Amino acid sequence: MISLERRLGWGLALSIIVSMSLLALATATALRHLGRDLVASRLAHDGETLLAALDLSGAELQLIPDRMGTIYDRPLSGHYFVVLQGDTRLRSRSLWDEDLPATPLPVGTTALQLTNGPSNVTLLVWSGGFRKQGQGVTLVLAEEFDLVEERLRQFGFAFAALSVVVLVVLLLAQRFTVRRSLAPLAQTRAELVRLERGEAGQLSEAVPVEIASLVREVNRLVTTNAERLARSRNALGNLAHALKHPLALLSHIERRLAHEGHPLHGELAEGLARLTHLVEGELKRARFAGDSGAGRRFVPAEELPVLAQLMTRIHHQHPLTIDCMAPPGRLFAFDRDDLLELIGNLLDNACKWARTTVRCRVADSDTFQLTVEDDGPGLPPERAQALQQRGARLDESIPGHGLGLAIVKDLVRLYGGELRLEHSPLGGLRVEVVLPGSGH
């Protein structure tokens, strides 16, 4: 399943890490070039001082004393120079027994390079070609670069540590920002769960603009479906009530024809029986559905006691013990009205045939597993097996059992479940229903 929060988090984190890495690399490169340029600038300045201290008027190349400072006189001080003029080569005392790679350069040109020097240290060598007193001179000055690189590395480590701290702060900040930005989505998701369980009628529309239209469409769909379902069930109930009076009139006519021995009496009686069963079924659906809202989920621990009381009032002619048991807090993601209709028909059928006891159980399972049994006469095994076959017409098979079980079988088939009819340990019929789905 795709998570927007995870996708945004990883995307922003990756972009921040890449940006910080590129920034660190660019900073390290810029600092190294800056260090080289600073040392090269100092060497060029020393080169001008060295050029001013040269005396080319005599037969030999000479350096005016005390012009270059003592650092070029101290052996292996890290600061060196070489002067080339024709075949003459003048070296600083700091080179001691070492030398620098130096080649003559044309006048007006300069060169910069890194090379190994005395004591195997890295030197930054600056070279330049000059003209003085009408003669061409090449100046080569060098400075130890290892110390500069060490300072740059120390700065780089400090900058890297600071970058890591900044990176962590940025990652935490972007995580907080993403979570805060997506908080309305989490709220909407929680409301969808409540809507699924029937604890809410609509979603709150106080959401960001990006999902406002989606929330409005969901609310419109929920409202439309609830209205359509309510109209459909009310229409069925009203139709069933409206047919009761014509059926009563037809029943009166059928009794008169039976009394007179009319030949159409049998066909009329059979048709009236079928119509009566259908009307009673629709009235039973409306009674079980009650005033529940569309989309409400089924909580058996709350609904079974109410159904048991309803069955006790309906079948008040003989005393019954209706024993219902369901796991507390268990919620099933099925339409409440459908399960009320299913369990109500099974309980109604069991109460019709029970002598003293009806037992109803809902298992504590992820799937919906319902068992309803009674201590009545039950069904012969061959009849129970025939009723479970696909396409069997329950309403034509067993008088008394037929209509309620037919409704149950239709609902079980609608949810892709399984219906089993067995002999009950109580002595009567045991009906077991298993519906695939999720329980909470």
C-alpha positions in Angstrom: 0.0 0.0 0.0 1.3 3.4 -1.0 2.0 5.8 1.9 2.1 9.5 1.0 3.8 10.3 4.3 6.5 7.7 3.7 6.9 8.8 0.1 7.2 12.5 0.9 9.5 11.8 3.9 11.9 9.6 1.9 11.8 12.0 -1.1 12.6 15.1 1.0 15.2 13.3 3.1 17.0 12.1 -0.1 16.9 15.6 -1.6 18.3 17.1 1.6 21.0 14.5 1.9 22.1 14.9 -1.7 22.0 18.7 -1.4 24.1 18.7 1.8 26.6 16.3 0.3 27.0 18.4 -2.8 27.3 21.5 -0.6 30.0 19.8 1.5 31.9 18.7 -1.7 31.7 22.1 -3.3 32.8 23.8 0.0 35.8 21.4 0.3 36.8 22.0 -3.3 36.4 25.8 -2.9 38.4 25.9 0.3 41.3 23.9 -1.3 41.4 26.3 -4.2 41.1 29.3 -1.9 44.1 27.9 0.2 46.2 27.5 -3.0 45.3 30.9 -4.2 46.2 32.5 -0.9 49.6 30.8 -0.7 50.2 31.5 -4.4 49.4 35.2 -3.8 51.9 35.3 -0.9 54.5 33.6 -3.1 53.9 36.1 -5.9 54.4 38.9 -3.4 57.6 37.3 -2.1 58.7 37.0 -5.8 58.3 40.8 -6.2 60.4 41.3 -3.1 63.0 38.8 -4.4 63.1 40.5 -7.8 63.7 43.9 -6.1 66.5 42.4 -4.0 68.4 41.0 -7.1 71.5 42.8 -8.4 72.4 42.0 -12.0 74.8 44.9 -12.5 77.9 42.8 -11.7 79.5 39.9 -13.3 77.7 37.5 -11.0 74.1 37.3 -9.9 73.8 38.7 -6.4 71.1 39.1 -3.7 71.1 42.3 -1.6 71.4 41.2 2.0 68.5 41.5 4.5 65.8 42.0 1.8 64.1 38.6 2.0 63.9 38.1 5.7 65.4 35.3 7.9 62.8 32.6 7.0 64.7 32.0 3.7 67.9 31.7 5.6 66.8 29.1 8.2 67.5 25.5 6.9 64.5 23.5 5.9 62.1 26.3 7.0 59.5 25.4 4.5 60.0 28.5 2.5 62.4 28.3 -0.5 63.4 30.1 -3.7 65.6 29.5 -6.7 66.7 32.2 -9.2 67.7 31.3 -12.8 69.5 33.8 -14.9 71.2 32.3 -17.9 73.4 29.5 -16.6 73.5 31.0 -13.2 71.4 29.4 -10.4 71.0 31.1 -7.1 69.3 29.1 -4.2 68.0 30.1 -0.8 70.0 28.9 2.2 66.8 27.2 3.5 67.2 24.5 0.8 70.4 23.4 2.5 71.5 20.4 0.4 68.1 20.1 -1.5 67.0 21.7 -4.7 63.8 22.7 -6.4 62.7 21.6 -9.9 63.1 24.9 -11.8 63.1 25.6 -15.6 63.4 29.0 -17.3 60.2 30.7 -18.2 59.5 33.3 -20.8 59.2 36.8 -19.6 55.7 37.7 -18.4 54.6 34.1 -17.8 53.9 32.4 -14.5 53.3 28.8 -13.4 51.9 27.1 -10.3 52.3 23.4 -9.3 52.4 21.0 -6.4 55.5 18.9 -6.0 57.5 16.9 -3.4 60.2 18.9 -1.6 62.7 18.5 1.2 61.8 15.9 3.8 59.3 14.6 1.4 56.8 17.3 2.2 54.3 18.8 -0.4 55.3 22.1 -1.8 53.3 24.7 -3.7 55.7 26.0 -6.3 55.2 29.4 -7.9 57.3 30.3 -11.0 57.5 33.6 -13.0 59.6 35.0 -15.8 60.8 38.6 -15.4 63.1 41.1 -17.1 65.4 43.2 -14.9 68.2 45.5 -16.0 67.7 44.2 -19.6 68.2 40.6 -18.6 65.7 37.7 -18.4 65.3 36.2 -14.9 63.1 33.2 -13.7 62.1 33.2 -10.1 60.9 30.0 -8.4 59.4 30.3 -4.9 58.0 27.4 -2.9 56.1 27.1 0.4 55.3 24.0 2.3 51.6 23.2 1.6 51.1 20.2 4.1 50.3 22.6 7.0 47.7 24.4 4.9 46.1 21.1 3.8 46.1 19.9 7.4 44.2 23.1 8.5 41.8 22.7 5.6 41.2 19.1 6.6 40.5 20.2 10.2 38.1 22.8 8.9 36.5 20.2 6.6 35.9 17.8 9.6 34.4 20.6 11.6 32.3 21.6 8.6 31.2 18.0 8.1 30.2 17.7 11.8 28.2 20.9 11.6 26.6 19.7 8.3 25.5 16.4 10.0 23.9 18.4 12.8 22.2 20.7 10.3 21.1 17.6 8.3 19.6 16.0 11.3 17.8 19.2 12.2 16.5 19.6 8.7 15.3 15.9 8.6 13.5 16.4 11.9 12.0 19.6 10.7 10.8 18.1 7.4 9.4 15.1 9.2 7.5 17.4 11.5 6.3 19.5 8.6 5.2 16.5 6.6 3.3 15.0 9.5 1.7 18.2 10.4 0.7 18.8 6.7 -0.8 15.3 6.4 -2.5 15.4 9.8 -5.9 16.2 8.2 -5.5 13.1 6.1 -5.1 11.0 9.3 -8.2 12.7 10.7 -10.1 11.9 7.6 -8.9 8.3 7.7 -10.1 8.0 11.3 -13.5 9.4 10.3 -13.7 6.9 7.5 -13.2 4.1 10.0 -15.9 5.6 12.2 -18.1 5.9 9.1 -17.5 2.2 8.2 -18.4 1.2 11.8 -21.6 3.3 11.7 -20.3 5.6 14.4 -20.6 8.7 12.1 -23.0 9.7 9.4 -20.6 11.9 7.3 -17.0 13.0 7.0 -16.0 16.4 8.3 -15.4 18.9 5.5 -12.9 21.0 7.5 -10.0 19.6 5.4 -7.4 21.0 3.0 -8.4 22.2 -0.4 -6.6 19.4 -2.1 -9.0 16.7 -0.7 -12.1 18.9 0.0 -13.8 17.8 -3.3 -13.1 14.1 -2.5 -14.6 14.4 0.9 -17.7 16.2 -0.4 -18.2 13.5 -3.0 -17.9 10.8 -0.4 -20.5 12.6 1.8 -22.8 13.0 -1.2 -22.4 9.3 -2.0 -23.1 8.2 1.6 -26.2 10.4 1.8 -27.5 9.3 -1.6 -27.1 5.6 -0.8 -28.7 6.0 2.6 -31.7 7.8 1.1 -32.0 5.2 -1.6 -31.8 2.3 0.8 -34.3 3.9 3.2 -36.8 4.6 0.3 -36.4 1.0 -0.9 -37.0 -0.6 2.4 -39.9 1.8 3.2 -41.4 1.1 -0.1 -41.2 -2.7 0.5 -42.7 -2.3 3.9 -45.5 0.0 2.7 -46.2 -2.4 -0.2 -46.4 -5.3 2.1 -48.8 -3.5 4.5 -50.9 -2.3 1.5 -51.3 -5.9 0.3 -52.5 -7.2 3.6 -56.1 -5.9 3.1 -56.5 -7.2 -0.4 -55.1 -10.5 0.8 -57.6 -10.6 3.7 -60.4 -10.0 1.2 -59.1 -12.8 -1.1 -58.8 -15.1 1.8 -62.5 -14.4 2.7 -63.5 -15.1 -0.9 -61.4 -18.4 -0.8 -63.2 -19.6 2.3 -66.6 -18.9 0.7 -65.5 -20.8 -2.4 -64.3 -23.7 -0.3 -67.6 -23.7 1.6 -69.5 -23.8 -1.7 -67.2 -26.5 -3.1 -66.1 -24.3 -6.1 -63.5 -26.1 -8.4 -61.2 -23.0 -8.3 -60.8 -23.2 -4.6 -57.6 -25.2 -4.7 -55.7 -23.0 -7.1 -56.8 -19.9 -5.3 -55.7 -21.3 -1.9 -52.3 -22.2 -3.3 -51.8 -18.7 -4.8 -52.9 -17.0 -1.6 -50.5 -19.1 0.5 -47.6 -18.0 -1.7 -48.6 -14.3 -1.6 -49.0 -14.5 2.1 -45.6 -15.9 2.6 -44.1 -13.2 0.4 -45.9 -10.4 2.2 -44.9 -11.8 5.6 -41.3 -11.9 4.5 -41.2 -8.3 3.5 -42.9 -7.2 6.7 -40.4 -9.3 8.6 -37.5 -7.5 6.7 -38.9 -4.1 7.6 -39.4 -5.1 11.3 -35.9 -6.4 11.7 -34.3 -3.4 9.9 -36.0 -0.9 12.1 -34.7 2.7 11.9 -31.0 1.8 11.5 -28.9 4.0 9.2 -27.1 2.8 6.1 -23.5 1.8 6.4 -23.7 0.9 10.2 -21.7 -2.2 11.1 -22.9 -5.1 13.1 -22.0 -5.4 16.8 -23.4 -8.8 17.9 -23.0 -8.2 21.6 -25.3 -5.2 21.4 -27.8 -6.5 18.8 -28.5 -10.1 19.9 -30.2 -9.2 23.3 -32.5 -6.8 21.4 -33.4 -9.5 18.9 -34.0 -12.0 21.7 -36.4 -9.6 23.4 -38.2 -9.0 20.0 -38.6 -12.8 19.5 -39.9 -13.3 23.0 -42.7 -10.7 22.3 -43.5 -12.2 18.9 -43.7 -15.7 20.2 -45.4 -15.0 23.4 -47.9 -17.9 23.0 -45.5 -20.4 24.6 -42.6 -19.6 27.0 -39.2 -19.8 25.4 -35.6 -19.5 26.7 -33.6 -17.7 24.1 -29.9 -18.0 25.0 -27.7 -15.6 23.0 -23.9 -15.2 23.4 -21.5 -13.0 21.4 -17.9 -11.8 22.0 -17.9 -8.3 23.7 -16.6 -5.5 21.6 -16.4 -7.5 18.4 -17.5 -5.6 15.3 -18.1 -7.1 11.8 -17.8 -5.2 8.6 -21.1 -6.2 7.2 -24.3 -4.1 6.7 -26.1 -4.1 10.0 -29.5 -4.4 8.4 -28.5 -7.5 6.4 -27.2 -9.3 9.5 -30.2 -8.3 11.5 -32.4 -9.7 8.8 -30.3 -12.9 8.6 -30.2 -13.6 12.4 -33.8 -12.4 12.9 -35.1 -14.9 10.3 -33.1 -17.8 11.8 -34.3 -16.9 15.4 -37.8 -16.5 14.2 -37.7 -19.9 12.4 -36.1 -21.5 15.5 -38.7 -20.0 17.8 -41.6 -21.4 15.7 -40.3 -25.0 16.1 -38.6 -24.9 19.5 -40.3 -26.5 22.5 -38.6 -24.6 25.2 -35.0 -23.6 24.2 -33.3 -21.6 21.4 -29.6 -21.1 21.4 -27.7 -18.5 19.4 -23.9 -18.1 19.3 -21.5 -15.8 17.4 -17.9 -17.1 17.5 -15.0 -14.9 18.5 -13.3 -15.1 15.1 -12.0 -12.9 12.2 -14.8 -14.3 10.0 -18.5 -14.1 10.9 -19.6 -17.5 12.3 -23.1 -17.8 13.5 -24.9 -20.8 15.0 -28.7 -21.0 15.8 -30.2 -24.2 17.1 -33.4 -25.3 18.8 -34.9 -28.3 20.6 -37.7 -28.8 18.2 -38.4 -31.8 15.9 -35.6 -30.8 13.4 -35.2 -31.9 9.8 -34.5 -35.4 8.5 -30.9 -35.6 7.3 -31.9 -36.1 3.6 -34.1 -33.0 3.7 -31.3 -30.9 5.3 -28.8 -32.1 2.7 -31.3 -31.4 -0.2 -31.9 -27.8 1.1 -28.2 -27.0 1.0 -27.9 -27.8 -2.7 -27.4 -24.9 -5.1 -30.7 -23.8 -6.6 -33.0 -25.6 -4.0 -36.2 -23.7 -3.5 -36.5 -23.5 0.3 -39.9 -21.8 0.2 -41.3 -24.8 -1.6 -39.5 -27.5 0.3 -40.5 -27.3 3.9 -43.7 -25.6 5.1 -42.9 -23.4 8.1 -39.2 -23.5 7.6 -39.2 -22.3 4.1 -39.6 -18.6 3.9 -37.2 -17.6 6.7 -34.5 -20.0 5.4 -35.0 -18.8 1.9 -34.2 -15.2 2.9 -31.2 -16.4 4.9 -29.9 -18.4 1.9 -30.2 -15.4 -0.4 -28.2 -13.2 2.0 -25.5 -15.9 2.5 -25.2 -16.2 -1.3 -25.0 -12.4 -1.6 -22.0 -12.3 0.7 -20.3 -15.4 -0.7 -20.7 -17.4 2.5 -21.7 -20.9 3.5 -24.9 -22.3 5.0 -25.0 -25.6 6.8 -28.1 -27.4 8.2 -27.3 -30.1 10.8 -28.9 -32.0 13.7 -28.6 -30.1 16.9 -27.4 -31.6 20.3 -30.6 -30.0 21.7 -32.6 -32.3 19.4 -33.8 -29.9 16.8 -32.3 -28.1 13.8 -28.8 -26.5 13.9 -28.1 -23.8 11.3 -24.6 -22.6 10.9 -23.7 -19.5 8.8 -20.1 -18.6 7.9 -19.5 -15.3 6.0 -16.0 -14.4 4.8 -15.0 -10.9 6.0 -13.2 -8.9 8.6 -14.0 -8.6 12.2 -12.7 -5.8 14.4 
